[in-house]
Amino acid sequence: MARRPEELLHLLTRAERLSVRRTQSVLEEFDCSVEAWRVLDLLSDGQGHNMTALAEHAFLPAPSLTKLIDQLVDQNLVFRRVDPADRRRVLAHLTPRGLERWQRLAREVRADWTGLEPLGDEDGKRLELLLDRLARTLEAGGSADARGRVSAGRAERAAGRGR
């Protein structure tokens, strides 16, 4: 790694906070939080998602997600249904109003970021691939080789520490 971990962490945190702040300023016009936008974004695929997937996507603890989903249900943006594959689970879906809301929010956020154009298409795609590889490596607890594969020894040592 070219930079020390603390330098990379600082750059990632700074970029994330500035990105969220910018996006939040757009969403505030629609009385929407970044977390709600993330939930609507995941549900926009029409598949329905369980609470665990939504919590991970929105970066929220389960109790906070439940409160947010309750608010989105009250606003008629989201509805819940029992998962037909596992009747013990509940799936959240967008209502037609929720889909319209997500489309408008996504359009506004994209328009705001299009004017910014921090990176060209090629650099943007490369950054996305690198950040995805870094996240997968950190999740696995190992180190990645040039093709993004995680080394078994490092991942096994990390797993052993968790016991």
Biotite code that builds the C-alpha atoms (Angstrom):
import biotite.structure as struc

atoms = struc.array([
    struc.Atom([0.000, 0.000, 0.000], chain_id="A", res_id=1, res_name="MET", atom_name="CA", element="C"),
    struc.Atom([1.504, 3.305, -1.059], chain_id="A", res_id=2, res_name="ALA", atom_name="CA", element="C"),
    struc.Atom([0.211, 5.235, 1.943], chain_id="A", res_id=3, res_name="ARG", atom_name="CA", element="C"),
    struc.Atom([0.212, 4.425, 5.604], chain_id="A", res_id=4, res_name="ARG", atom_name="CA", element="C"),
    struc.Atom([-3.128, 2.964, 6.762], chain_id="A", res_id=5, res_name="PRO", atom_name="CA", element="C"),
    struc.Atom([-3.923, 6.043, 8.834], chain_id="A", res_id=6, res_name="GLU", atom_name="CA", element="C"),
    struc.Atom([-3.433, 8.307, 5.797], chain_id="A", res_id=7, res_name="GLU", atom_name="CA", element="C"),
    struc.Atom([-5.705, 6.138, 3.675], chain_id="A", res_id=8, res_name="LEU", atom_name="CA", element="C"),
    struc.Atom([-8.304, 6.034, 6.449], chain_id="A", res_id=9, res_name="LEU", atom_name="CA", element="C"),
    struc.Atom([-8.190, 9.831, 6.699], chain_id="A", res_id=10, res_name="HIS", atom_name="CA", element="C"),
    struc.Atom([-8.666, 10.263, 2.926], chain_id="A", res_id=11, res_name="LEU", atom_name="CA", element="C"),
    struc.Atom([-11.518, 7.739, 2.797], chain_id="A", res_id=12, res_name="LEU", atom_name="CA", element="C"),
    struc.Atom([-13.266, 9.318, 5.789], chain_id="A", res_id=13, res_name="THR", atom_name="CA", element="C"),
    struc.Atom([-12.882, 12.817, 4.377], chain_id="A", res_id=14, res_name="ARG", atom_name="CA", element="C"),
    struc.Atom([-14.222, 11.790, 0.958], chain_id="A", res_id=15, res_name="ALA", atom_name="CA", element="C"),
    struc.Atom([-17.141, 9.892, 2.540], chain_id="A", res_id=16, res_name="GLU", atom_name="CA", element="C"),
    struc.Atom([-18.132, 12.763, 4.823], chain_id="A", res_id=17, res_name="ARG", atom_name="CA", element="C"),
    struc.Atom([-17.935, 15.353, 2.058], chain_id="A", res_id=18, res_name="LEU", atom_name="CA", element="C"),
    struc.Atom([-19.919, 13.077, -0.270], chain_id="A", res_id=19, res_name="SER", atom_name="CA", element="C"),
    struc.Atom([-22.622, 12.491, 2.338], chain_id="A", res_id=20, res_name="VAL", atom_name="CA", element="C"),
    struc.Atom([-22.774, 16.197, 3.165], chain_id="A", res_id=21, res_name="ARG", atom_name="CA", element="C"),
    struc.Atom([-23.201, 17.066, -0.512], chain_id="A", res_id=22, res_name="ARG", atom_name="CA", element="C"),
    struc.Atom([-25.863, 14.418, -1.050], chain_id="A", res_id=23, res_name="THR", atom_name="CA", element="C"),
    struc.Atom([-27.678, 15.364, 2.164], chain_id="A", res_id=24, res_name="GLN", atom_name="CA", element="C"),
    struc.Atom([-27.913, 18.972, 0.988], chain_id="A", res_id=25, res_name="SER", atom_name="CA", element="C"),
    struc.Atom([-29.833, 17.761, -2.087], chain_id="A", res_id=26, res_name="VAL", atom_name="CA", element="C"),
    struc.Atom([-32.015, 15.356, -0.095], chain_id="A", res_id=27, res_name="LEU", atom_name="CA", element="C"),
    struc.Atom([-32.915, 17.994, 2.523], chain_id="A", res_id=28, res_name="GLU", atom_name="CA", element="C"),
    struc.Atom([-35.009, 19.769, -0.103], chain_id="A", res_id=29, res_name="GLU", atom_name="CA", element="C"),
    struc.Atom([-37.212, 16.655, -0.114], chain_id="A", res_id=30, res_name="PHE", atom_name="CA", element="C"),
    struc.Atom([-37.145, 16.076, 3.660], chain_id="A", res_id=31, res_name="ASP", atom_name="CA", element="C"),
    struc.Atom([-35.210, 12.847, 3.174], chain_id="A", res_id=32, res_name="CYS", atom_name="CA", element="C"),
    struc.Atom([-32.192, 11.516, 5.069], chain_id="A", res_id=33, res_name="SER", atom_name="CA", element="C"),
    struc.Atom([-29.247, 9.780, 3.435], chain_id="A", res_id=34, res_name="VAL", atom_name="CA", element="C"),
    struc.Atom([-30.216, 6.580, 5.265], chain_id="A", res_id=35, res_name="GLU", atom_name="CA", element="C"),
    struc.Atom([-33.797, 6.731, 3.927], chain_id="A", res_id=36, res_name="ALA", atom_name="CA", element="C"),
    struc.Atom([-32.433, 7.375, 0.437], chain_id="A", res_id=37, res_name="TRP", atom_name="CA", element="C"),
    struc.Atom([-30.185, 4.316, 0.766], chain_id="A", res_id=38, res_name="ARG", atom_name="CA", element="C"),
    struc.Atom([-33.176, 2.180, 1.783], chain_id="A", res_id=39, res_name="VAL", atom_name="CA", element="C"),
    struc.Atom([-35.279, 3.483, -1.101], chain_id="A", res_id=40, res_name="LEU", atom_name="CA", element="C"),
    struc.Atom([-32.344, 2.901, -3.445], chain_id="A", res_id=41, res_name="ASP", atom_name="CA", element="C"),
    struc.Atom([-31.980, -0.762, -2.493], chain_id="A", res_id=42, res_name="LEU", atom_name="CA", element="C"),
    struc.Atom([-35.730, -1.340, -2.687], chain_id="A", res_id=43, res_name="LEU", atom_name="CA", element="C"),
    struc.Atom([-35.892, 0.303, -6.123], chain_id="A", res_id=44, res_name="SER", atom_name="CA", element="C"),
    struc.Atom([-34.828, -2.994, -7.721], chain_id="A", res_id=45, res_name="ASP", atom_name="CA", element="C"),
    struc.Atom([-38.337, -4.316, -7.044], chain_id="A", res_id=46, res_name="GLY", atom_name="CA", element="C"),
    struc.Atom([-37.077, -7.535, -5.442], chain_id="A", res_id=47, res_name="GLN", atom_name="CA", element="C"),
    struc.Atom([-38.081, -6.850, -1.850], chain_id="A", res_id=48, res_name="GLY", atom_name="CA", element="C"),
    struc.Atom([-35.398, -7.059, 0.818], chain_id="A", res_id=49, res_name="HIS", atom_name="CA", element="C"),
    struc.Atom([-35.228, -8.305, 4.388], chain_id="A", res_id=50, res_name="ASN", atom_name="CA", element="C"),
    struc.Atom([-34.332, -6.090, 7.307], chain_id="A", res_id=51, res_name="MET", atom_name="CA", element="C"),
    struc.Atom([-30.779, -7.437, 7.568], chain_id="A", res_id=52, res_name="THR", atom_name="CA", element="C"),
    struc.Atom([-29.996, -6.494, 3.954], chain_id="A", res_id=53, res_name="ALA", atom_name="CA", element="C"),
    struc.Atom([-31.556, -3.062, 4.423], chain_id="A", res_id=54, res_name="LEU", atom_name="CA", element="C"),
    struc.Atom([-29.623, -2.417, 7.632], chain_id="A", res_id=55, res_name="ALA", atom_name="CA", element="C"),
    struc.Atom([-26.350, -3.324, 5.918], chain_id="A", res_id=56, res_name="GLU", atom_name="CA", element="C"),
    struc.Atom([-27.115, -1.185, 2.864], chain_id="A", res_id=57, res_name="HIS", atom_name="CA", element="C"),
    struc.Atom([-28.161, 1.829, 4.944], chain_id="A", res_id=58, res_name="ALA", atom_name="CA", element="C"),
    struc.Atom([-25.336, 1.359, 7.484], chain_id="A", res_id=59, res_name="PHE", atom_name="CA", element="C"),
    struc.Atom([-27.841, 1.372, 10.345], chain_id="A", res_id=60, res_name="LEU", atom_name="CA", element="C"),
    struc.Atom([-28.224, -0.779, 13.455], chain_id="A", res_id=61, res_name="PRO", atom_name="CA", element="C"),
    struc.Atom([-31.403, -2.901, 13.455], chain_id="A", res_id=62, res_name="ALA", atom_name="CA", element="C"),
    struc.Atom([-33.411, -0.748, 15.926], chain_id="A", res_id=63, res_name="PRO", atom_name="CA", element="C"),
    struc.Atom([-32.697, 2.429, 13.923], chain_id="A", res_id=64, res_name="SER", atom_name="CA", element="C"),
    struc.Atom([-33.652, 0.687, 10.690], chain_id="A", res_id=65, res_name="LEU", atom_name="CA", element="C"),
    struc.Atom([-36.934, -0.506, 12.200], chain_id="A", res_id=66, res_name="THR", atom_name="CA", element="C"),
    struc.Atom([-37.781, 3.055, 13.199], chain_id="A", res_id=67, res_name="LYS", atom_name="CA", element="C"),
    struc.Atom([-36.870, 4.330, 9.719], chain_id="A", res_id=68, res_name="LEU", atom_name="CA", element="C"),
    struc.Atom([-38.948, 1.623, 7.990], chain_id="A", res_id=69, res_name="ILE", atom_name="CA", element="C"),
    struc.Atom([-41.893, 2.496, 10.254], chain_id="A", res_id=70, res_name="ASP", atom_name="CA", element="C"),
    struc.Atom([-41.580, 6.134, 9.147], chain_id="A", res_id=71, res_name="GLN", atom_name="CA", element="C"),
    struc.Atom([-41.384, 5.140, 5.467], chain_id="A", res_id=72, res_name="LEU", atom_name="CA", element="C"),
    struc.Atom([-44.464, 2.934, 5.902], chain_id="A", res_id=73, res_name="VAL", atom_name="CA", element="C"),
    struc.Atom([-46.312, 5.840, 7.563], chain_id="A", res_id=74, res_name="ASP", atom_name="CA", element="C"),
    struc.Atom([-45.383, 8.023, 4.554], chain_id="A", res_id=75, res_name="GLN", atom_name="CA", element="C"),
    struc.Atom([-46.766, 5.336, 2.196], chain_id="A", res_id=76, res_name="ASN", atom_name="CA", element="C"),
    struc.Atom([-43.338, 4.909, 0.553], chain_id="A", res_id=77, res_name="LEU", atom_name="CA", element="C"),
    struc.Atom([-42.694, 1.334, 1.734], chain_id="A", res_id=78, res_name="VAL", atom_name="CA", element="C"),
    struc.Atom([-44.819, -1.690, 2.623], chain_id="A", res_id=79, res_name="PHE", atom_name="CA", element="C"),
    struc.Atom([-43.958, -4.956, 4.331], chain_id="A", res_id=80, res_name="ARG", atom_name="CA", element="C"),
    struc.Atom([-44.879, -8.487, 3.246], chain_id="A", res_id=81, res_name="ARG", atom_name="CA", element="C"),
    struc.Atom([-44.110, -11.904, 4.656], chain_id="A", res_id=82, res_name="VAL", atom_name="CA", element="C"),
    struc.Atom([-41.303, -13.581, 2.679], chain_id="A", res_id=83, res_name="ASP", atom_name="CA", element="C"),
    struc.Atom([-42.947, -16.400, 0.665], chain_id="A", res_id=84, res_name="PRO", atom_name="CA", element="C"),
    struc.Atom([-39.690, -18.400, 0.829], chain_id="A", res_id=85, res_name="ALA", atom_name="CA", element="C"),
    struc.Atom([-39.388, -18.089, 4.619], chain_id="A", res_id=86, res_name="ASP", atom_name="CA", element="C"),
    struc.Atom([-42.582, -17.112, 6.417], chain_id="A", res_id=87, res_name="ARG", atom_name="CA", element="C"),
    struc.Atom([-40.588, -16.119, 9.521], chain_id="A", res_id=88, res_name="ARG", atom_name="CA", element="C"),
    struc.Atom([-39.058, -13.173, 7.650], chain_id="A", res_id=89, res_name="ARG", atom_name="CA", element="C"),
    struc.Atom([-40.513, -9.923, 6.401], chain_id="A", res_id=90, res_name="VAL", atom_name="CA", element="C"),
    struc.Atom([-39.571, -8.255, 3.129], chain_id="A", res_id=91, res_name="LEU", atom_name="CA", element="C"),
    struc.Atom([-39.866, -4.536, 2.486], chain_id="A", res_id=92, res_name="ALA", atom_name="CA", element="C"),
    struc.Atom([-40.976, -3.220, -0.916], chain_id="A", res_id=93, res_name="HIS", atom_name="CA", element="C"),
    struc.Atom([-41.521, 0.200, -2.434], chain_id="A", res_id=94, res_name="LEU", atom_name="CA", element="C"),
    struc.Atom([-45.051, 1.419, -2.968], chain_id="A", res_id=95, res_name="THR", atom_name="CA", element="C"),
    struc.Atom([-45.765, 3.122, -6.308], chain_id="A", res_id=96, res_name="PRO", atom_name="CA", element="C"),
    struc.Atom([-45.423, 6.420, -4.441], chain_id="A", res_id=97, res_name="ARG", atom_name="CA", element="C"),
    struc.Atom([-42.097, 5.227, -3.003], chain_id="A", res_id=98, res_name="GLY", atom_name="CA", element="C"),
    struc.Atom([-40.826, 4.343, -6.473], chain_id="A", res_id=99, res_name="LEU", atom_name="CA", element="C"),
    struc.Atom([-41.790, 7.781, -7.782], chain_id="A", res_id=100, res_name="GLU", atom_name="CA", element="C"),
    struc.Atom([-40.075, 9.400, -4.800], chain_id="A", res_id=101, res_name="ARG", atom_name="CA", element="C"),
    struc.Atom([-36.902, 7.335, -5.310], chain_id="A", res_id=102, res_name="TRP", atom_name="CA", element="C"),
    struc.Atom([-36.821, 8.192, -9.038], chain_id="A", res_id=103, res_name="GLN", atom_name="CA", element="C"),
    struc.Atom([-37.079, 11.906, -8.286], chain_id="A", res_id=104, res_name="ARG", atom_name="CA", element="C"),
    struc.Atom([-34.427, 11.749, -5.557], chain_id="A", res_id=105, res_name="LEU", atom_name="CA", element="C"),
    struc.Atom([-32.068, 9.688, -7.732], chain_id="A", res_id=106, res_name="ALA", atom_name="CA", element="C"),
    struc.Atom([-32.496, 12.138, -10.606], chain_id="A", res_id=107, res_name="ARG", atom_name="CA", element="C"),
    struc.Atom([-31.724, 15.125, -8.351], chain_id="A", res_id=108, res_name="GLU", atom_name="CA", element="C"),
    struc.Atom([-28.690, 13.491, -6.725], chain_id="A", res_id=109, res_name="VAL", atom_name="CA", element="C"),
    struc.Atom([-27.310, 12.395, -10.120], chain_id="A", res_id=110, res_name="ARG", atom_name="CA", element="C"),
    struc.Atom([-27.826, 15.902, -11.507], chain_id="A", res_id=111, res_name="ALA", atom_name="CA", element="C"),
    struc.Atom([-25.946, 17.393, -8.568], chain_id="A", res_id=112, res_name="ASP", atom_name="CA", element="C"),
    struc.Atom([-23.049, 14.956, -8.967], chain_id="A", res_id=113, res_name="TRP", atom_name="CA", element="C"),
    struc.Atom([-22.962, 15.325, -12.760], chain_id="A", res_id=114, res_name="THR", atom_name="CA", element="C"),
    struc.Atom([-22.146, 19.002, -12.373], chain_id="A", res_id=115, res_name="GLY", atom_name="CA", element="C"),
    struc.Atom([-19.318, 18.073, -10.040], chain_id="A", res_id=116, res_name="LEU", atom_name="CA", element="C"),
    struc.Atom([-17.561, 15.593, -12.344], chain_id="A", res_id=117, res_name="GLU", atom_name="CA", element="C"),
    struc.Atom([-14.649, 14.872, -9.964], chain_id="A", res_id=118, res_name="PRO", atom_name="CA", element="C"),
    struc.Atom([-13.346, 12.056, -12.114], chain_id="A", res_id=119, res_name="LEU", atom_name="CA", element="C"),
    struc.Atom([-13.640, 11.079, -15.733], chain_id="A", res_id=120, res_name="GLY", atom_name="CA", element="C"),
    struc.Atom([-15.453, 7.867, -16.634], chain_id="A", res_id=121, res_name="ASP", atom_name="CA", element="C"),
    struc.Atom([-12.279, 5.790, -16.684], chain_id="A", res_id=122, res_name="GLU", atom_name="CA", element="C"),
    struc.Atom([-10.975, 7.086, -13.340], chain_id="A", res_id=123, res_name="ASP", atom_name="CA", element="C"),
    struc.Atom([-14.437, 6.798, -11.778], chain_id="A", res_id=124, res_name="GLY", atom_name="CA", element="C"),
    struc.Atom([-14.760, 3.160, -12.810], chain_id="A", res_id=125, res_name="LYS", atom_name="CA", element="C"),
    struc.Atom([-11.238, 2.413, -11.574], chain_id="A", res_id=126, res_name="ARG", atom_name="CA", element="C"),
    struc.Atom([-11.933, 4.107, -8.233], chain_id="A", res_id=127, res_name="LEU", atom_name="CA", element="C"),
    struc.Atom([-15.155, 2.113, -7.851], chain_id="A", res_id=128, res_name="GLU", atom_name="CA", element="C"),
    struc.Atom([-13.308, -1.147, -8.549], chain_id="A", res_id=129, res_name="LEU", atom_name="CA", element="C"),
    struc.Atom([-10.510, -0.281, -6.131], chain_id="A", res_id=130, res_name="LEU", atom_name="CA", element="C"),
    struc.Atom([-12.892, 0.732, -3.346], chain_id="A", res_id=131, res_name="LEU", atom_name="CA", element="C"),
    struc.Atom([-14.921, -2.437, -3.868], chain_id="A", res_id=132, res_name="ASP", atom_name="CA", element="C"),
    struc.Atom([-11.763, -4.537, -3.716], chain_id="A", res_id=133, res_name="ARG", atom_name="CA", element="C"),
    struc.Atom([-10.627, -2.751, -0.553], chain_id="A", res_id=134, res_name="LEU", atom_name="CA", element="C"),
    struc.Atom([-14.025, -3.285, 1.099], chain_id="A", res_id=135, res_name="ALA", atom_name="CA", element="C"),
    struc.Atom([-14.100, -6.984, 0.168], chain_id="A", res_id=136, res_name="ARG", atom_name="CA", element="C"),
    struc.Atom([-10.555, -7.418, 1.462], chain_id="A", res_id=137, res_name="THR", atom_name="CA", element="C"),
    struc.Atom([-11.358, -5.728, 4.758], chain_id="A", res_id=138, res_name="LEU", atom_name="CA", element="C"),
    struc.Atom([-14.567, -7.754, 5.139], chain_id="A", res_id=139, res_name="GLU", atom_name="CA", element="C"),
    struc.Atom([-12.654, -10.983, 4.571], chain_id="A", res_id=140, res_name="ALA", atom_name="CA", element="C"),
    struc.Atom([-9.938, -9.952, 7.030], chain_id="A", res_id=141, res_name="GLY", atom_name="CA", element="C"),
    struc.Atom([-7.180, -10.844, 4.588], chain_id="A", res_id=142, res_name="GLY", atom_name="CA", element="C"),
    struc.Atom([-5.025, -9.224, 1.990], chain_id="A", res_id=143, res_name="SER", atom_name="CA", element="C"),
    struc.Atom([-5.875, -9.144, -1.711], chain_id="A", res_id=144, res_name="ALA", atom_name="CA", element="C"),
    struc.Atom([-3.561, -9.987, -4.568], chain_id="A", res_id=145, res_name="ASP", atom_name="CA", element="C"),
    struc.Atom([-3.484, -8.029, -7.833], chain_id="A", res_id=146, res_name="ALA", atom_name="CA", element="C"),
    struc.Atom([-6.712, -9.695, -9.014], chain_id="A", res_id=147, res_name="ARG", atom_name="CA", element="C"),
    struc.Atom([-8.615, -8.987, -5.802], chain_id="A", res_id=148, res_name="GLY", atom_name="CA", element="C"),
    struc.Atom([-8.360, -12.498, -4.325], chain_id="A", res_id=149, res_name="ARG", atom_name="CA", element="C"),
    struc.Atom([-7.922, -12.710, -0.567], chain_id="A", res_id=150, res_name="VAL", atom_name="CA", element="C"),
    struc.Atom([-5.032, -14.751, 0.773], chain_id="A", res_id=151, res_name="SER", atom_name="CA", element="C"),
    struc.Atom([-6.153, -17.670, 2.908], chain_id="A", res_id=152, res_name="ALA", atom_name="CA", element="C"),
    struc.Atom([-3.439, -17.384, 5.565], chain_id="A", res_id=153, res_name="GLY", atom_name="CA", element="C"),
    struc.Atom([-4.279, -13.808, 6.476], chain_id="A", res_id=154, res_name="ARG", atom_name="CA", element="C"),
    struc.Atom([-8.021, -14.474, 6.491], chain_id="A", res_id=155, res_name="ALA", atom_name="CA", element="C"),
    struc.Atom([-7.546, -17.581, 8.664], chain_id="A", res_id=156, res_name="GLU", atom_name="CA", element="C"),
    struc.Atom([-5.447, -15.643, 11.175], chain_id="A", res_id=157, res_name="ARG", atom_name="CA", element="C"),
    struc.Atom([-8.101, -12.926, 11.335], chain_id="A", res_id=158, res_name="ALA", atom_name="CA", element="C"),
    struc.Atom([-10.831, -15.528, 11.831], chain_id="A", res_id=159, res_name="ALA", atom_name="CA", element="C"),
    struc.Atom([-8.795, -17.150, 14.607], chain_id="A", res_id=160, res_name="GLY", atom_name="CA", element="C"),
    struc.Atom([-8.587, -13.841, 16.474], chain_id="A", res_id=161, res_name="ARG", atom_name="CA", element="C"),
    struc.Atom([-12.379, -13.641, 16.484], chain_id="A", res_id=162, res_name="GLY", atom_name="CA", element="C"),
    struc.Atom([-12.779, -16.856, 18.492], chain_id="A", res_id=163, res_name="ARG", atom_name="CA", element="C"),
])
